[in-house]
Amino acid sequence: MKKALFTLALLLSLTSMAQNSVIIERGATPYRYNPMIFGGFIEHFSTQVYGGIYDPGNPLSDADGFRTDVIEALKEIKMPIVRWPGGCFVSTYHWLGGVGPERTPVFDKSWGVEDPNTFGTDEYIKWCRKAGIEPYICTNAGTGTAEEMSDWVEYCNLEVGKFASMRIANGHPEPYNVKYWSVGNENYGGWELGAKTVGEWGPFVCESSKLMRSVTKDLTLLAAATPDRGWTLPLLKAAGGHLDYVSIHGYWNFMTHENIPAPYLKCMMYTDWPEGSIQETIDILKEAGHDDHIKIAYDEWNLRSWHHPGHGRLRDGFDVEARKNNDLNFVYTMADAIFSACFYNSCLRNADYVHMACISPIVNTRGPIYAYKDGILKRSTYYAMWMYVNLLAENVVPVRVTSERLSYGDESTGVIDAILTVDDLGSNYVMAIVNKDPENGKQVQLDSAIFGGKIPSSVNAQVLNGNGPDDYNEVGAEDHIIPREARLKVKKDGSITLQPHSLTVITF
């Protein structure tokens, strides 16, 4: 009898150890995160710019052609920074063609369409100012030159010289003072026009940086990198002294040529991958000896890659019409919202290194906002962003998450992911916590310290989920997935129950 009781007690102990929990790391100091983690990206691809943020003649646009409903939606998520004009587009983009009163349309070799050149540097800066967004310009390191990059800095930032005079003549007397600049986009990739070899890239970035800093010494400079030491270590050896960030990108459900969205459970298996890339990049920075001053910008990211058949397969040609499939709203389900939440958790956990992240893109294609002729739709990812930006406190509190595993084939991931934040006074906690399980609610035990030592009977929360894991928002049915206020019961041991396929933000 005693042996049976001992065995039962052991099993109960093991079961308890396997339960889901969030515990504050004792002795750890909260740290402030950079709000630029919640940034965005826009490219001259499909209807992101023309028909997205910029739509002259539309009744919803202002006198400058900017969609006011899009601007207001971006203000609601306090969009801090937007990277422009690409992306692959920038690797054949020559900025001089997009300024001044005379604009000549050009053939965009990256995407196989004509770009009217009517949205250029001046329009971008004006749009950023109206939306309260910090501009971040990515330069042409494909077919462009280091001097062309520095001329662009002159146009934006100086008061004297040929290019400053050009800006003034174009009706913009005050310098734009653009702080954030990137040397190139994915120049490591065979799909990129003007791609560079490992041996070429570091010296090219070095010389480009020198020229750009000769114009404005206190620029914040980024350069295209990867979580691959074979590419990034030589880059840092050659140019690390000039850089402030390395730029890395991530898409996990690849849909470039086949428009087949991964099912919900497969998407959940991707949720750990961004943090792996972050850690690999941190390791490279440390190995190179630049971890003291170079930060990470995850300045293109999304669960699903853009659909653009033929890209990189030049003998196949471009299927421009197929790009409309990126705006089938049924694709953007709770899988996308949960993945986005886990991505933000990964950045916040590593906020001492990750100072910027830009969802790709912000409008149309895979963006959180879908802009059409008569209005906008806020997809599931929009509301995930809204919750993080508007509800979290300013500082991250290190926590240890214990979780059951969720499986798909031979892969698995923790079913629970959480981030804890606290205000500057150290008194008010806010937690963002996800339950990846598509069907089952999950009980999670929270550290009593989060409650201030006294466990209440309930807590206030906002919950984002749908009628099922594959639910989505659509024009005419915009509120299937929106945050809803809830009062969560708390058990005496500090346990709460999370709804299936949900993001929950709890205020303590």
N, C-alpha and C positions, 0 to 999 in steps of 0.2 A: 504494500500500500504506500509506504514512504517513498519507495523507488518510483512508483507511478506519479506521485505528487511532485517529486523532484523533476521528473521528465517533463511533466506538464508545466511546471514553473520555468524550466529552461526554454521550452517552446514558446511560452508567453513572453519571456525575456527577449528571445530572438525576434519574435514578431514585433515587439515594441521597438527594437532597434531598427527594423525595416520600415517603420511608419514614416510618413512625411512630416518634416519639421523644418522650422526656420529659427536658428539660434544666433544671437549676436556674438561675434568673436570678441571674447573678453580681452580688454587691454588695447584693442585696435582703435585708432583715431579716425573719426569721420573726415572725409576729404571732399572738397568742392569739385564739381564737374563743370565742364565747359558747355554752355547751352548750344554751341555750334554742332554738337552731336546730333541735333535735330534739324540739320540743314537739308538743302535740296539741290537739285541739278536740273538744267534744262538744255536741250539740244535742238538744233535745226533738223529734226527728224519727224516725219509724218506731220501731225497737227499739234505738236508740243508748243511751237512758237506761233506759226501762222494758223489761226483758228483755235489757238489755245490761250496763251497769255496776250496775244496781239491779234486783234480782229477788227481792223478799221471798217466802219460802215455798219457794224452790228449795233442795234439799239442798246445792247448791254455794254458797249464800249464807250470810253470817254472821248474827249476831243483829240487825244493823242493816239487813239486806237487801242488802248489797253482795256481788257475786260475787267470791269469794276467788280463783278461777282467773284472772279478768281482772286483778285487782290484782297477782297474782304475775307475770303476763305483762308488765304495764307496768313492774314493778320490774326485770325482766330487761333491758328496754331503757332503764332509768334515766330514765323519762319525767320531764322537769324541770318542765313547766308545762302546764296544760290550760285553755283558754279555754271559758267557759260563760256563759249558757245558750243562746246563739245568736250568729250565724246569724239568719235571717229570723224565727225564733220570738221573739227578744227584742223585736222592734219592736212587739209588742202584749202583751208580758209585764209584769205589774205585780207586783213582788217581794213586796209585803205579803201577797198572797194565798197565798204559798208559805212562810210562817213561822207558828209558833204551833201550838197543839193542834188547832184547828179549821181544816180545809182544805176549801175548796169547789171542786169541779171547775169548770173554765172551758173555754169553746170557744176553741180556738186558731185564730184567723182566718188566720194565715199558712199553716197546713197543713191546715185544714178538719177537725180531729178534736178530741175532748175530751181535755184534759190533766187528770189527777187532782189535780195540785198537791201530791202527796205527796213529791216530790223537789224541795226548794227550797234556799234559801241554807244552812240549817243542815246539811242532808244533804250538800250539795256540799262544804262545808268539812270535815265529818267524813270524807267519802270521800277528799278530798285529803290529809288528815293521815294516814290509814291507808296510802295509797299512796305517801307521801313526795313529793307533788306540790305545786308552788307554785300557789295559786289565782289565776286571772285572770278578772275579771268584766267582761262586756260589757253595757252599759246600754241601756235603751230610749230611743232618740233618735227613734223613729217616732211612737208615740202617747203617749210619756212626756214628762216635763218635766225641766228642769234641777234643780228642787227635789226631785223624786222620786229623781233620781240621787244627790244629796247626802244625802238621807235614808237611802239604802241604804248609803252610806259610813259614816254615823253608826251604823247598826245593826251594821255589821261592825267598826268601829274605835274607837268611843268608850267611855268608862266612865261618862259622865254624859249626861243629856238623855233625851227621850222615847223615842228609838229604841234607845239603849243599854239603858235600863230594860226595854224590850220584849224585847231579846235575853236579858238576865239573867233575866227572868221566864220565858222559854222554856227555861231550864236551862243557859245558857251564860254563866257569870259573867265569864270572861276575854275581852277583845277578840280578834277574829280577826286583826286587823292585816293586812288584805288590801292588798297593795302595788300590784298591777297592775289598772288600770281602763281601759276603752275607752268613749269616747263614740260609741255607735252601731255599726251594721252595714250596710254597702252602701247608705247613705242616698242615694247618687247614682243608684240604679237604679229604673226605673219599676216593677219587680216588687216592690220593698220597700214595705210598708205604712207610711205616714207618711214617704214620701220627701221630700227637701228640694231646693230649687233651689240653684244655685251661690250666689246672693245671700243665701239664708237660712242656708246651712250654716256658714260661717265665724263669723258673730256668735253663732249658737246654740252652737257648740263653745266659743267664747270664754266665754260666760256660764256654760255648764255647768261648764267647767273651773274658773272662779273660785269657784263654789259648792262644788265638790268639794274644792278645795284649802283652802277656808275651814274644812273639817272636818279634813282631814289634809294638812298642808302638803307632806309629802315623798312624796306619791303618785307613781307612775309612770303618766303619762297617755298614752293613745293616742287617735287619732281616725280614722274611716273616710276613706280617701283612695284615689286611683288613680294609675297612672303617666301621668296626663293633666294637663298643666299648666293646662288650662282649669278643672279642678275644684280641683286641689291648690294652685296658686299663690294663689288668693283665700282658701282655707282658711288657709294659712300666713301670709298677710298679716294676717288678722284674729286668728288664735289661736296662731300659731307660738311666741310667747313663753311659752305655758302648756304646750306639749306636749313629750313626751320621745320619742315614736315617731309615725310615720304607719303606718297599717294598710292593707296592700294584699292582694288576693286573686287567685288564679289557678286556673282549670280550663281544660284545653286540648282534650280530647276531649269535646265537648258532647253530652250524652245526656239532656238535660232532658225532651224530649218523645218522642224516638225512642230506644229502648234498643238501639243498634247500636254495639258496641265497634269502635273503629278497629283495623285490622290492625296487626301488629307494626311493619312498616316505616313506616307513617304515624305511629305513636306515636314512633318514633325521630326523625322530623322535628320533633316538638314539643320535643325535649330542649334546644334552644338558646333557646327562648322565655322561660323564667323569667329568665335572665340579662339578656335584653333589657329586661324590665320593671324589673329591679333597677337597671340603668344609667339608664334613663329617669327613675326616681324619684330617684336620686342627683343627676342633672342638675337636677331641679326643686328639690331641697333647696339645691343650690349657687346656683341662680338667685335663690332667695328669701332667701339669706344665712343659712339655718338649718342648714347642714350641719355646723356646729361642735357642735351639741348634740342634734339630732333624728336618731334612728336609724330603721331600717326593720323592721317586723314583717310577715312574710309569713304572717299568722295564720289564713289558710284557704288550703290548696293541696291539690291532688291532680291526677293525670293526667286522670281522668275525672270529669265533673260528675255530681251526683246525678240519678237518674231520678225525676221527679215530674211526670207529664203534667198539664197544666192550670195549673201554677203561673205566675202572671202573666197568664194568659188567663182572666180571671174569668168570662166568659160561657160558657166551656167546662166549668167546674166541675172538681173534683179527682178524680183516679183514684187513690184511696188504695191499692187492691189492687195496682196496678202497682208500687208502691214496693218490694214484695217482690223484684222483679227485681234490685234493688241487691245482694242477697245470693246471687246465683248465683255460686258460687265459681269457675266456669270462666272468668269474666271476668278474674280477677287472675293474669296470666301473667308470664313474664319481661319482657314489655314494661313492666309496671307497676314491677317491681323495678329495671330499668335506668333508666327515667325518674326514679324516686325517687333513685337514686344520682347521676344527672346534676343533679337539682335540688339535692341537698345540696352537690355540687361547686360549683354556682353560688353558693350562699350562703356557702360557706367561702372561695371566691376573693374575695368581697366582704364578708368578715367585719368589716371596719372600719366598715361601715354596717349590715349585716344582723345584728341581735342576737337575733332571734326568728323562728321559723317553726313553724306548727302544722298538722300533717297533718290533713286533714278527711275523716272524723272518725277517732277512734282505735278505735272498736268498732262493728261492723256497718255497714250501708250500704256505703260504699267503704273502710271501715277496714282496717288491717293485721291486726286481730283480729276473727274471726267468733265470736260467742257464741251458742250454741244451748242448748236445754234441758239437754242431758246433758254439755256440755263446751264447749271452745273449739277453734278451728282458727287456726293462724298462717299467714297468706297470704304470698305472695312478698315483699310490701312489708315485712312484719314482719321478715323475715330480713335484708333490705337495711338497715333501721334498726338491727338488732342488730349488724351488722358495723361500721357507722359509730360507733355509741355505745361499743361495747366494745373495739374494736380500734385505732382511730386514736389518735395521740399528741395532745398538748394544743395544739400550735402549727402553723399553716400555713406552709409554705415556698413562696414564689412560684416557679412553674415555667412553662416555655414548652412547650406541647404541639404537635407537628407531626403531622398526621394525614392519611391518605387520606380521600376523601369517600365517603359512603354515600348512594345516590340512591333517590328514590321519585317517579316522575313528573318534574316539573320542579323538585322540591325536593331539597336535599341537606344533609347534616350531617357533621361529622367523625366517623369511625368510632371513634376513640379519645377518651376523656375521662378526665382523671386529676387527682387532688389528692394532694399530698405533705405529710405532717406530721412533726413532730419533737418529742421530749420536751424538758422544760425544761433538761436538761443539754446539749442540742444534739448528742447522740451517737447516738440511736436513731431511725431513720427508719421511717415506716409509710406506704405508698402505697395509695390506693384507685383502681383503674383499671378502666374498662369497655371492653368490645368490643361495639359495637352490631350488628355484622354477624350476621345470623341463622344463617348456615350455615358461615362460614369462620373458622378460627383466624387470628389476626393476630400477626405478629412486631413487637415494639416494642423499640427500643434505649433503654436507660436511661443517664442520666448516670453516669459512673464515680464521681463524688463521692458519689452516693447509697450506693454500696457502701463508702464510706470510702477510695476510691482503689484498693482491691484487689478485683478482680472474682472472686467465688467461682464454684464450679461449679454451685451450686444455692442456692435460697432457700426459706424457709418461706412458705406462703400459705394462705389460705382462699378457696375458690371457690364462688360461687353461680351455678348455671345449671340447666337442665333437660334432659330428653331431646330437647326441641325448643323453639323460641322461644315456642310456644303452650302449653307445659306449665304445670300449676297444681297447687296442693294442694287436697285435698278430704277431707271427713270419711271416714275409713277408708283414705285414701291421703295421709297428712299429710306425708310426707317426700319427695315428688317434687322439691321445691325447698327445700333446706336447705344451709347452708354446710358444705363438706367440706374437710378438711385436704388439702393437696397439697404436693409438693416440686417446684418449678419448676426446670428446667434453665436455666443461664445460659451463653450463648455467650461466647467470648473478648472480643467487642466490647461485651459488656454487654446483649445482646439476650435477651429472653424471648418465649415464645409464649403468647398468651391464647386460651382456649377461646371458641368462638362464643357469642353472646348471654350474656355472662358479666359478673359483678362479681367482681373479684379484689382481695383485700386482702393485701399483701405486707409482711412484717416483715423488715427488713434488719439 
